[in-house]
Every structure is written in structure tokens, then in C-alpha cells.
Amino acid sequence: MKKCWINGKTIIITGASSGIGREITRKFIQNNDCHVIGVGRSVEKFQALAQSLGEKSNHLEYYTFDVSEKSAWIDFADKIKGRSIDVLINNAGVLPPFASFDRLVELSEKESGDKCTKLEAVMKTNFMSILYACTYLLPMVEKSSTPALINVCSSAGCCALPGISVYSASKGAVKNFTESLMLEKGYYVGMICPGFTKTDIFRNQRRSMDNKLIDFIATNLDTMSRKIYRGICKKRRRMVFGFDAKIMDGWYRHYPRRSLTFFRDVMRRSHAEIFKDIFE
Ligand SMILES: NC(=O)c1ccc[n+]([C@@H]2O[C@H](COP(=O)([O-])OP(=O)(O)OC[C@H]3O[C@@H](n4cnc5c(N)ncnc54)[C@H](OP(=O)(O)O)[C@@H]3O)[C@@H](O)[C@H]2O)c1
């Protein structure tokens, strides 16, 4: 086992049952002998993950609850009270369909009977869950000799795009919250901004994702999770990974106004099916 600050640590990872969270869970257990306390909703996905870990399956422990519910966090904090926790990785998130704000409101009303319920759920899952986790769990983490907090943001938190207004707002909140904590806390606080990565997060899309532009910019899950894993092992603070994320972040920081219209125009001209509910 390579020498690394995270070897043997106990880590809470939200969204550990799928996608990026599942892959980094696997790496921390297999490469660093960490004990991972995974949080998600699907018992079946956690069972499959545990099975894939073979003889190290006892390094995975999981709790299933809805991270958007404050009361669930209070219960969870109570259940693990007194345990030694070294690292908190807030990764759980949802992506609503790519659609204009007006369409998202219509969809929310159609699916939930209320214009705002589905939009609030995005803010609550992506941002409020991190606020709850930090409120109720950081005091435990801060008892560790090597406390660490890592929040998963998005390229959409670095630069807004049309069609993801609410998602982008939720990730913008994650970005600013995390950057504030980086300045306040005397320990390692990291922020990950992945670009487009092919995972199940696109399951809510109503339209096809088959498009040359998307294939060109998307990073595969294995590459993305390897970069994230290495970034955390090196205690990198600001991790912007993926070709699209680097362009969005870099251009927005240098040319905030022009880059926004440029990205919108690229999306519109791509004629990608997935962007149709934004521009038509
Ligand atoms: N994929 C991308 O292109 C991309 C790009 C930028 C940022 N990100 C961010 O990366 C993070 C991981 O995304 P991913 O692509 O790996 O997505 P994913 O495969 O869909 O995984 C999402 C994870 O979050 C959990 N989760 C979602 N809502 C939850 C809730 N209400 N309560 C508890 N757990 C919940 C899911 O648990 P269950 O499956 O058990 O419900 C799952 O484990 C997210 O924060 C996402 O915003 C992804």
C-alpha cells in the first residue's frame, strides 16, 4: 500500500451507491484500506457494491436515507454518535432534465402537482444536504487528528449554462459554501468540479443523449473517478476535471460575459436532441 494521508481512515461518502461516489468508495477501500460509511437510497446498489469488494466487503458500511431531509441527517448523526470519523465527502446529487426554466416549472407541476416542488428538491438534494451534513457531522469529523471535508460541485457551479438553471444554482451554492469553509477551516477542505461524465445521473433526461458533441466532451467514469481519487490523495483543494469543465471554468473566469453567450450558442448549434427542451 502506497503511503498516503488517507490510508486506514474512516470516510463518510454520500451518493456512494452509484457513479462517481461508488467508484471512489471502491478505490479508497481497495487501495487505502479505508472504512467507508456510504450514504444513498438503494439497498440493492449497496449490496452489489459490497459483493464486488470481495474479502474487503467488511470495509463498507451503508445507511439508506434521503439526504434532502434534515430529520434524516439528525437521525444518522445520532446513530453514528461517538464513532471516530476522519473524512466527509458530500457527493450525492441529482440532475433534472435539460430544459428552460419555464419548462421545468411545467414539468414540476405535471409530476408533483405543484410548480416548485421538483425544483426545491434539486436545491435540497444538491445543496441543503451538504449544509445538513456539515452542520451535524463536521463536529464529529473535527475530533479526528486529520479531519477533511470534500464537496462535489460541478462545472455548472463554475459557469452557468441555459437549461440547467436550478442545478447550476444549487452547485453555485455548493461552490461558494465550500470556498468559504476553505478559508475558515484550518484543515483540508477540497472542492471537486467534474465536467460531463457518463453516469446514471442522466437517467432523468427526457431526450436522447446521442450526439457527437456530447461524446466528444464527456469523460468516462473510470477516468473521472481516477482523477478525483488522485486529487483527494494529493489533498488538492480546487479540482476541475474534464475537458469541458476546464474550458467552462477557465473561460468564464477570464471572459465572464462572452463565455456565457458562446457556450449557449455552441449548445444551440450542436442540434443535440438533449438540448431541445431548452431552445424550442
Ligand atoms: N455525471 C456528471 O456528468 C456530473 C458532472 C458534474 C457534477 N456531477 C456531480 O457528481 C455527483 C455524483 O454524480 P454521479 O454522476 O455519480 O451520479 P449518479 O450515478 O446518479 O449517483 C448519484 C448518487 O447520489 C445518490 N443520491 C441522489 N439523490 C439522493 C437522495 N435524495 N438521497 C440519498 N442519496 C441520493 C444516489 O443514490 P441512489 O442511487 O442510491 O438513490 C447515487 O448514489 C453529483 O453531485 C453530481 O451533481 C456529476
The ligand as an SDF file (V2000), in Angstrom:
LIG
                    3D

 48 52  0  0  0  0  0  0  0  0999 V2000
  -22.0590   12.8420  -14.0570 N   0  0  0  0  0  0  0  0  0  0  0  0
  -21.7790   14.0890  -14.3790 C   0  0  0  0  0  0  0  0  0  0  0  0
  -21.7190   14.4730  -15.5760 O   0  0  0  0  0  0  0  0  0  0  0  0
  -21.5180   15.0890  -13.2930 C   0  0  0  0  0  0  0  0  0  0  0  0
  -20.9780   16.3270  -13.6750 C   0  0  0  0  0  0  0  0  0  0  0  0
  -20.7360   17.2760  -12.6950 C   0  0  0  0  0  0  0  0  0  0  0  0
  -21.0290   17.0050  -11.3720 C   0  0  0  0  0  0  0  0  0  0  0  0
  -21.5520   15.8030  -11.0350 N   0  0  0  0  0  0  0  0  0  0  0  0
  -21.8630   15.5880   -9.6240 C   0  0  0  0  0  0  0  0  0  0  0  0
  -21.2390   14.4130   -9.1600 O   0  0  0  0  0  0  0  0  0  0  0  0
  -22.0150   13.8560   -8.0950 C   0  0  0  0  0  0  0  0  0  0  0  0
  -22.2210   12.3730   -8.3370 C   0  0  0  0  0  0  0  0  0  0  0  0
  -22.9840   12.2280   -9.5230 O   0  0  0  0  0  0  0  0  0  0  0  0
  -22.9640   10.9070  -10.4330 P   0  0  0  0  0  0  0  0  0  0  0  0
  -22.7560   11.3670  -11.8300 O   0  0  0  0  0  0  0  0  0  0  0  0
  -22.0710    9.8930   -9.8720 O   0  0  0  0  0  0  0  0  0  0  0  0
  -24.4990   10.4870  -10.3150 O   0  0  0  0  0  0  0  0  0  0  0  0
  -25.2550    9.1040  -10.0170 P   0  0  0  0  0  0  0  0  0  0  0  0
  -24.5540    7.9700  -10.6680 O   0  0  0  0  0  0  0  0  0  0  0  0
  -26.6710    9.3580  -10.3490 O   0  0  0  0  0  0  0  0  0  0  0  0
  -25.0910    8.9650   -8.4300 O   0  0  0  0  0  0  0  0  0  0  0  0
  -25.7600    9.8390   -7.5830 C   0  0  0  0  0  0  0  0  0  0  0  0
  -25.6700    9.3170   -6.1790 C   0  0  0  0  0  0  0  0  0  0  0  0
  -26.3640   10.2190   -5.3080 O   0  0  0  0  0  0  0  0  0  0  0  0
  -27.3110    9.4920   -4.5340 C   0  0  0  0  0  0  0  0  0  0  0  0
  -28.4880   10.3150   -4.2860 N   0  0  0  0  0  0  0  0  0  0  0  0
  -29.1590   11.1020   -5.1630 C   0  0  0  0  0  0  0  0  0  0  0  0
  -30.1950   11.6800   -4.5550 N   0  0  0  0  0  0  0  0  0  0  0  0
  -30.1980   11.2420   -3.2810 C   0  0  0  0  0  0  0  0  0  0  0  0
  -31.0440   11.4600   -2.1700 C   0  0  0  0  0  0  0  0  0  0  0  0
  -32.0980   12.2970   -2.2350 N   0  0  0  0  0  0  0  0  0  0  0  0
  -30.7380   10.8420   -1.0040 N   0  0  0  0  0  0  0  0  0  0  0  0
  -29.6900    9.9960   -0.9130 C   0  0  0  0  0  0  0  0  0  0  0  0
  -28.8500    9.7600   -1.9360 N   0  0  0  0  0  0  0  0  0  0  0  0
  -29.1090   10.3620   -3.1080 C   0  0  0  0  0  0  0  0  0  0  0  0
  -27.6720    8.2830   -5.3860 C   0  0  0  0  0  0  0  0  0  0  0  0
  -28.1410    7.2710   -4.5190 O   0  0  0  0  0  0  0  0  0  0  0  0
  -29.1980    6.1300   -5.0080 P   0  0  0  0  0  0  0  0  0  0  0  0
  -28.7810    5.7500   -6.4000 O   0  0  0  0  0  0  0  0  0  0  0  0
  -28.9770    5.0440   -4.0050 O   0  0  0  0  0  0  0  0  0  0  0  0
  -30.5310    6.7690   -4.9540 O   0  0  0  0  0  0  0  0  0  0  0  0
  -26.3360    7.9520   -6.0230 C   0  0  0  0  0  0  0  0  0  0  0  0
  -25.5590    7.1580   -5.1480 O   0  0  0  0  0  0  0  0  0  0  0  0
  -23.3010   14.6670   -8.0350 C   0  0  0  0  0  0  0  0  0  0  0  0
  -23.2340   15.6200   -7.0120 O   0  0  0  0  0  0  0  0  0  0  0  0
  -23.3410   15.3670   -9.3870 C   0  0  0  0  0  0  0  0  0  0  0  0
  -24.0640   16.5770   -9.3460 O   0  0  0  0  0  0  0  0  0  0  0  0
  -21.7990   14.8240  -11.9610 C   0  0  0  0  0  0  0  0  0  0  0  0
  1  2  1  0
  2  3  2  0
  2  4  1  0
  4  5  1  0
  4 48  2  0
  5  6  2  0
  6  7  1  0
  7  8  2  0
  8  9  1  0
  8 48  1  0
  9 10  1  0
  9 46  1  0
 10 11  1  0
 11 12  1  0
 11 44  1  0
 12 13  1  0
 13 14  1  0
 14 15  2  0
 14 16  1  0
 14 17  1  0
 17 18  1  0
 18 19  2  0
 18 20  1  0
 18 21  1  0
 21 22  1  0
 22 23  1  0
 23 24  1  0
 23 42  1  0
 24 25  1  0
 25 26  1  0
 25 36  1  0
 26 27  1  0
 26 35  1  0
 27 28  2  0
 28 29  1  0
 29 30  1  0
 29 35  2  0
 30 31  1  0
 30 32  2  0
 32 33  1  0
 33 34  2  0
 34 35  1  0
 36 37  1  0
 36 42  1  0
 37 38  1  0
 38 39  2  0
 38 40  1  0
 38 41  1  0
 42 43  1  0
 44 45  1  0
 44 46  1  0
 46 47  1  0
M  CHG  2   8   1  16  -1
M  END
$$$$
